[in-house]
Amino acid sequence: MRWLKLLAVVLAGALAGCGTTHATVDTSRGEHLMLLGFDPVAYFTDGKPVRGKHTLPATYEGRTYYFASDAHRGAFTTSPQKYEPQYGGFCSNGAPYAVKLGSDPTQFEIRDGRLFIFGDILGHELWLLDERENIQHADALWPGIRDEGWRYASLKAWTAKVPWYKDGKTLMTEWRAKHPGQTLEYDTGGSLNNLIFKYPGWRAREGFGQTRLGVPGEPDDPEK
């Protein structure tokens, strides 16, 4: 176990600044796209994930969003901070541990007028175990990691865990205790894919163990 931590330290140093600071994917139009093209305003107005149109974009601080309507785009450009997802669009269940990984725009919650995105159904369900404490910790940690590349931040967090860290086994035990007789299974794709070889949101975009979302206007757009 010790050598794994040493390896993480070496990798963190090598990857310092590596990875985007927010959960963006690059498009063929040179955009740094958030939410895989889902409309950030629709979560508030429609109460569900709605795909945006690549022909209705708006950019804020270098991050691009797509919208389902001109009205939604107008609302965003008037008050972008109101609609942007928390913690850079990374999984809100990793954020309490200073981890910047995962992003699935179909997994979300709205609390006190704030949009929380999760990496997958697993992260979503585990976050709900103690959402208030998770938000409290993530809010405190986010300013310190906001401008760090996601690979570097996540490796650093894994190497030096926060005092309140809970591993997956512990969280699953708590989940089963609250949901007797139910099961929660999801293939996360493995640490190497999520931390090294892939990008935030790859499972949702590519359809790894779930419906493929693709990106509007790109070759993998399922609506083409």
C-alpha positions as a Markdown table, in Angstrom:
| # | Residue | x | y | z |
|---|---|---|---|---|
| 1 | Met | 0.0 | 0.0 | 0.0 |
| 2 | Arg | 2.9 | 2.3 | 0.8 |
| 3 | Trp | 4.3 | 2.0 | -2.7 |
| 4 | Leu | 0.9 | 2.9 | -4.2 |
| 5 | Lys | 0.9 | 6.1 | -2.3 |
| 6 | Leu | 4.5 | 6.8 | -3.4 |
| 7 | Leu | 3.5 | 6.2 | -7.0 |
| 8 | Ala | 0.5 | 8.6 | -6.5 |
| 9 | Val | 2.9 | 11.3 | -5.3 |
| 10 | Val | 5.2 | 10.8 | -8.3 |
| 11 | Leu | 2.2 | 10.9 | -10.7 |
| 12 | Ala | 0.7 | 13.9 | -9.0 |
| 13 | Gly | 3.9 | 15.8 | -9.5 |
| 14 | Ala | 4.2 | 14.7 | -13.2 |
| 15 | Leu | 0.6 | 15.7 | -13.8 |
| 16 | Ala | 0.6 | 19.0 | -11.9 |
| 17 | Gly | -1.6 | 21.3 | -13.8 |
| 18 | Cys | -2.8 | 18.4 | -16.0 |
| 19 | Gly | -6.4 | 18.1 | -16.8 |
| 20 | Thr | -9.1 | 20.8 | -17.1 |
| 21 | Thr | -10.1 | 22.7 | -14.0 |
| 22 | His | -13.8 | 22.1 | -14.8 |
| 23 | Ala | -15.6 | 19.0 | -16.2 |
| 24 | Thr | -15.4 | 20.1 | -19.9 |
| 25 | Val | -15.0 | 18.3 | -23.1 |
| 26 | Asp | -13.6 | 19.8 | -26.3 |
| 27 | Thr | -15.8 | 20.1 | -29.3 |
| 28 | Ser | -15.0 | 20.3 | -33.0 |
| 29 | Arg | -15.9 | 24.0 | -32.8 |
| 30 | Gly | -13.1 | 24.7 | -30.3 |
| 31 | Glu | -15.4 | 25.0 | -27.3 |
| 32 | His | -14.8 | 23.8 | -23.8 |
| 33 | Leu | -18.2 | 22.3 | -23.3 |
| 34 | Met | -19.9 | 21.7 | -19.9 |
| 35 | Leu | -22.5 | 19.1 | -19.0 |
| 36 | Leu | -22.0 | 17.2 | -22.3 |
| 37 | Gly | -24.2 | 19.8 | -23.9 |
| 38 | Phe | -27.1 | 19.6 | -21.6 |
| 39 | Asp | -29.0 | 22.8 | -20.8 |
| 40 | Pro | -28.1 | 24.1 | -17.3 |
| 41 | Val | -31.2 | 26.3 | -17.1 |
| 42 | Ala | -33.6 | 23.4 | -17.8 |
| 43 | Tyr | -32.7 | 21.7 | -14.5 |
| 44 | Phe | -34.4 | 24.6 | -12.7 |
| 45 | Thr | -37.2 | 25.3 | -15.1 |
| 46 | Asp | -38.1 | 21.7 | -16.2 |
| 47 | Gly | -36.9 | 19.8 | -13.2 |
| 48 | Lys | -35.1 | 17.3 | -15.5 |
| 49 | Pro | -32.0 | 17.0 | -17.8 |
| 50 | Val | -32.7 | 18.5 | -21.3 |
| 51 | Arg | -30.3 | 18.3 | -24.2 |
| 52 | Gly | -29.2 | 21.7 | -25.5 |
| 53 | Lys | -28.6 | 22.6 | -29.1 |
| 54 | His | -25.1 | 23.3 | -30.4 |
| 55 | Thr | -26.6 | 26.1 | -32.4 |
| 56 | Leu | -27.6 | 27.8 | -29.2 |
| 57 | Pro | -24.4 | 28.2 | -27.2 |
| 58 | Ala | -23.3 | 30.7 | -24.6 |
| 59 | Thr | -19.8 | 31.0 | -23.1 |
| 60 | Tyr | -18.9 | 32.1 | -19.6 |
| 61 | Glu | -15.3 | 32.4 | -18.4 |
| 62 | Gly | -14.2 | 30.1 | -21.2 |
| 63 | Arg | -16.8 | 27.5 | -20.5 |
| 64 | Thr | -19.5 | 26.8 | -23.1 |
| 65 | Tyr | -23.0 | 25.6 | -22.5 |
| 66 | Tyr | -25.7 | 24.6 | -24.9 |
| 67 | Phe | -29.4 | 25.6 | -24.5 |
| 68 | Ala | -32.7 | 24.2 | -25.5 |
| 69 | Ser | -34.2 | 27.6 | -26.2 |
| 70 | Asp | -33.3 | 31.3 | -26.7 |
| 71 | Ala | -35.2 | 32.0 | -23.4 |
| 72 | His | -32.9 | 29.7 | -21.5 |
| 73 | Arg | -29.8 | 31.1 | -23.2 |
| 74 | Gly | -31.0 | 34.6 | -22.3 |
| 75 | Ala | -31.6 | 33.6 | -18.6 |
| 76 | Phe | -28.1 | 32.1 | -18.4 |
| 77 | Thr | -26.3 | 35.1 | -20.0 |
| 78 | Thr | -28.1 | 37.4 | -17.6 |
| 79 | Ser | -27.0 | 35.4 | -14.5 |
| 80 | Pro | -24.6 | 32.6 | -15.3 |
| 81 | Gln | -23.5 | 32.0 | -11.7 |
| 82 | Lys | -27.1 | 31.1 | -10.8 |
| 83 | Tyr | -27.2 | 28.2 | -13.3 |
| 84 | Glu | -23.7 | 26.9 | -13.4 |
| 85 | Pro | -23.2 | 23.5 | -11.6 |
| 86 | Gln | -21.4 | 23.4 | -8.3 |
| 87 | Tyr | -17.8 | 22.2 | -8.1 |
| 88 | Gly | -17.0 | 22.7 | -11.7 |
| 89 | Gly | -19.6 | 20.1 | -12.8 |
| 90 | Phe | -17.6 | 17.3 | -11.3 |
| 91 | Cys | -19.2 | 14.6 | -9.1 |
| 92 | Ser | -20.6 | 16.2 | -6.0 |
| 93 | Asn | -19.9 | 13.0 | -4.1 |
| 94 | Gly | -16.2 | 13.4 | -4.7 |
| 95 | Ala | -16.0 | 17.1 | -3.9 |
| 96 | Pro | -16.3 | 16.6 | -0.1 |
| 97 | Tyr | -13.0 | 14.7 | -0.4 |
| 98 | Ala | -11.3 | 17.3 | -2.7 |
| 99 | Val | -11.7 | 14.8 | -5.6 |
| 100 | Lys | -12.5 | 16.2 | -9.1 |
| 101 | Leu | -13.7 | 13.2 | -11.1 |
| 102 | Gly | -16.8 | 12.1 | -13.1 |
| 103 | Ser | -19.7 | 14.1 | -14.6 |
| 104 | Asp | -23.0 | 12.7 | -15.7 |
| 105 | Pro | -25.5 | 15.4 | -16.6 |
| 106 | Thr | -28.4 | 13.0 | -16.1 |
| 107 | Gln | -27.6 | 12.5 | -12.4 |
| 108 | Phe | -28.4 | 15.7 | -10.5 |
| 109 | Glu | -30.0 | 17.4 | -7.5 |
| 110 | Ile | -31.1 | 20.9 | -6.8 |
| 111 | Arg | -30.7 | 22.2 | -3.3 |
| 112 | Asp | -31.3 | 25.8 | -2.1 |
| 113 | Gly | -31.2 | 27.0 | -5.7 |
| 114 | Arg | -27.9 | 25.2 | -6.5 |
| 115 | Leu | -27.3 | 22.6 | -9.2 |
| 116 | Phe | -25.3 | 19.5 | -8.1 |
| 117 | Ile | -24.1 | 17.0 | -10.7 |
| 118 | Phe | -22.9 | 13.5 | -10.0 |
| 119 | Gly | -20.5 | 11.2 | -11.8 |
| 120 | Asp | -23.0 | 8.3 | -11.9 |
| 121 | Ile | -26.0 | 6.8 | -10.1 |
| 122 | Leu | -23.6 | 5.4 | -7.5 |
| 123 | Gly | -22.1 | 8.7 | -6.5 |
| 124 | His | -25.6 | 10.2 | -6.5 |
| 125 | Glu | -27.0 | 7.7 | -4.1 |
| 126 | Leu | -24.0 | 7.8 | -1.8 |
| 127 | Trp | -24.1 | 11.6 | -1.6 |
| 128 | Leu | -27.7 | 11.4 | -0.5 |
| 129 | Leu | -26.6 | 9.5 | 2.6 |
| 130 | Asp | -25.6 | 12.8 | 4.2 |
| 131 | Glu | -26.0 | 15.6 | 1.7 |
| 132 | Arg | -25.8 | 18.4 | 4.2 |
| 133 | Glu | -22.4 | 17.4 | 5.5 |
| 134 | Asn | -21.2 | 16.6 | 1.9 |
| 135 | Ile | -22.1 | 20.1 | 0.8 |
| 136 | Gln | -20.5 | 21.7 | 3.9 |
| 137 | His | -17.2 | 19.9 | 3.3 |
| 138 | Ala | -17.2 | 20.5 | -0.5 |
| 139 | Asp | -18.0 | 24.2 | -0.1 |
| 140 | Ala | -15.0 | 24.5 | 2.2 |
| 141 | Leu | -12.6 | 22.6 | 0.0 |
| 142 | Trp | -13.6 | 23.9 | -3.5 |
| 143 | Pro | -11.9 | 27.3 | -3.4 |
| 144 | Gly | -8.6 | 25.6 | -2.8 |
| 145 | Ile | -8.9 | 23.2 | -5.7 |
| 146 | Arg | -11.0 | 25.2 | -8.1 |
| 147 | Asp | -8.1 | 26.2 | -10.4 |
| 148 | Glu | -6.2 | 22.9 | -10.2 |
| 149 | Gly | -6.3 | 20.4 | -13.0 |
| 150 | Trp | -8.6 | 17.5 | -12.2 |
| 151 | Arg | -6.0 | 14.8 | -12.4 |
| 152 | Tyr | -3.6 | 16.6 | -10.1 |
| 153 | Ala | -6.3 | 17.5 | -7.6 |
| 154 | Ser | -7.7 | 13.9 | -7.5 |
| 155 | Leu | -4.3 | 12.2 | -7.1 |
| 156 | Lys | -3.4 | 14.7 | -4.4 |
| 157 | Ala | -6.6 | 14.0 | -2.6 |
| 158 | Trp | -6.1 | 10.3 | -2.8 |
| 159 | Thr | -2.6 | 10.6 | -1.4 |
| 160 | Ala | -3.5 | 12.8 | 1.5 |
| 161 | Lys | -7.0 | 12.0 | 2.5 |
| 162 | Val | -9.2 | 14.4 | 4.4 |
| 163 | Pro | -9.9 | 13.3 | 8.1 |
| 164 | Trp | -13.6 | 12.5 | 7.3 |
| 165 | Tyr | -12.8 | 10.3 | 4.3 |
| 166 | Lys | -15.0 | 7.2 | 3.8 |
| 167 | Asp | -14.1 | 4.5 | 1.4 |
| 168 | Gly | -16.5 | 2.9 | -1.0 |
| 169 | Lys | -17.0 | -0.2 | 1.2 |
| 170 | Thr | -18.0 | 1.9 | 4.2 |
| 171 | Leu | -20.4 | 4.0 | 2.2 |
| 172 | Met | -22.0 | 1.0 | 0.6 |
| 173 | Thr | -22.5 | -0.5 | 4.1 |
| 174 | Glu | -24.3 | 2.6 | 5.1 |
| 175 | Trp | -26.4 | 2.6 | 2.0 |
| 176 | Arg | -27.5 | -1.0 | 2.4 |
| 177 | Ala | -28.4 | -0.2 | 6.0 |
| 178 | Lys | -30.7 | 2.6 | 4.8 |
| 179 | His | -32.1 | 0.5 | 1.9 |
| 180 | Pro | -32.6 | -3.0 | 3.2 |
| 181 | Gly | -33.2 | -5.6 | 0.5 |
| 182 | Gln | -32.2 | -3.2 | -2.3 |
| 183 | Thr | -29.1 | -3.4 | -4.5 |
| 184 | Leu | -26.9 | -0.7 | -6.0 |
| 185 | Glu | -24.5 | -1.9 | -8.6 |
| 186 | Tyr | -22.6 | 0.2 | -11.2 |
| 187 | Asp | -19.3 | -0.5 | -13.0 |
| 188 | Thr | -17.2 | 2.7 | -12.6 |
| 189 | Gly | -14.8 | 1.7 | -15.4 |
| 190 | Gly | -11.7 | 1.3 | -13.2 |
| 191 | Ser | -9.3 | 3.8 | -11.6 |
| 192 | Leu | -6.9 | 3.9 | -14.6 |
| 193 | Asn | -9.6 | 4.9 | -17.0 |
| 194 | Asn | -11.1 | 7.5 | -14.7 |
| 195 | Leu | -7.9 | 9.0 | -13.5 |
| 196 | Ile | -5.4 | 8.6 | -16.4 |
| 197 | Phe | -6.8 | 7.4 | -19.8 |
| 198 | Lys | -10.2 | 8.9 | -20.0 |
| 199 | Tyr | -11.9 | 12.3 | -19.2 |
| 200 | Pro | -14.7 | 13.5 | -16.9 |
| 201 | Gly | -18.0 | 12.4 | -18.3 |
| 202 | Trp | -16.6 | 9.6 | -20.5 |
| 203 | Arg | -19.0 | 6.9 | -19.2 |
| 204 | Ala | -22.1 | 9.0 | -19.9 |
| 205 | Arg | -20.8 | 10.2 | -23.2 |
| 206 | Glu | -19.7 | 6.8 | -24.5 |
| 207 | Gly | -22.4 | 4.8 | -22.9 |
| 208 | Phe | -20.3 | 2.7 | -20.6 |
| 209 | Gly | -22.9 | 0.6 | -18.7 |
| 210 | Gln | -25.6 | 3.2 | -19.4 |
| 211 | Thr | -27.3 | 5.0 | -22.3 |
| 212 | Arg | -24.9 | 6.7 | -24.6 |
| 213 | Leu | -25.4 | 10.5 | -24.5 |
| 214 | Gly | -22.8 | 11.7 | -27.0 |
| 215 | Val | -22.5 | 15.4 | -27.5 |
| 216 | Pro | -24.9 | 17.6 | -29.6 |
| 217 | Gly | -23.4 | 18.5 | -33.0 |
| 218 | Glu | -20.5 | 16.0 | -32.7 |
| 219 | Pro | -20.0 | 12.8 | -34.7 |
| 220 | Asp | -21.3 | 10.8 | -31.6 |
| 221 | Asp | -24.5 | 12.8 | -31.4 |
| 222 | Pro | -27.2 | 10.1 | -31.0 |
| 223 | Glu | -29.8 | 12.4 | -32.6 |
| 224 | Lys | -27.9 | 12.7 | -35.9 |
